[in-house]
C-alpha cells in the first residue's frame, strides 16, 4: 500500500509541466482582433472593450503572424495592449501560462 502511494506521488511529480516552459514574445490582444485592432483609442482600449464583449485574451506575435490562446484569462488583463513575454507550455494553439511580464 505504501509502495503504491509512493508510485502515485512520483508519477504526479514526473507529469508536472513546471520547468518545461518556453518563452513567447508578442502583444496581449483579444481573440476578436488578433493581430490588428479595429477600434479607435489604441490597442489597450480595443482589447479591453473586446474582452468586455466576450472575446478572450490572446498573445499576438506580429513577427510570426501567429495568435496563441492563453489558458489564464486573469493575468493578461493588466497587460492589455502591451508587448509581453509569456512563459509557459504550448499545446496546439494554447499556451498554459506560467508567467507574464512586460518587455520593451
N, C-alpha and C positions, 0 to 999 in steps of 0.2 A: 504494500500500500504506500509506504513512504517512497519507494523507488518510483512508483507511478507518478506521485506528486512532483518528484524531482524532474522527471522527464517532461511533464507538462510545463513546469516552470522554465526549463531550458528551452523548450520549443517556443514559448512566448518570447523569450529574450532573443532568440535567433531570428524570429519573424519581425522583430521591431524594425521600422524603417529609419530610425534615428541614425545619423552618421552617413546615410546614403544620399543626403540632399545634394541637389545640384543648384547652381545659381542661374537665374534668368533675369535679364535686364529689359525693361520696357516701361510703358506708362500704364498706370491704373486707369482703366477706361470702363465702359459698360458694354454689355452684350448686345445692345441695340445699335450702338455706333461703331464699336470695334476700333479700327484704325483711324477713322475720320469722323470728327464731331460735326454735327449739322446745326446745332442750336447756337444762337448768339450768347455772348457772355464768357466765352473761353471754355477750355477743356474741363476745368473743375466744375463750373456751373452746369455744364451739359451732362457730365457724368452723374452728378448729384440728382439732377432732375429726372434723368432716365431711370436711375435706380429707384427713386420715389415712385415712378410709373410702372415698376415691375421688372425692370432689367436687372441683371446680375453684374457684380464687379468682375472684371476680367483683366488679364495682363496683355496689353497690345504691344508687340515688338515691331516697330516700323522698319528696323534693319532687315528682318527676315520676312516681314509681311504676315507673321503668324499671330493668332489670338488664342490665348490659353484661358480656360475656365479656371477659377480659383475655388478650392474646397472651403476656404474660410471667407465668409461674407461680412465679418465684423472688422478685422484688422485693416482691410483695404480702404475702409471709409475715411480714415484720417489722411490717406494719401491720394484721394480722388484727383485725377488730372495731373499727377506728378510723375516724374521719372523715378523709378524704384528698382531695387534688386530684391527679387523674391527667391528665397531658398526653400527647396522642398523636393519632393519626388514627383516625377512626371509619369503619368499612366494614361496613355492615349492622348487626349487633349486637355486633361485635368491635372493641375499642379496641386498636390497635397501640401499646403502651406505650413512651413516650419517657422519662417520669419519674413518680415518685410522691413526694408529700411530705405530711406530716401537717398538718392545719388545725384550728383551734379552732372 
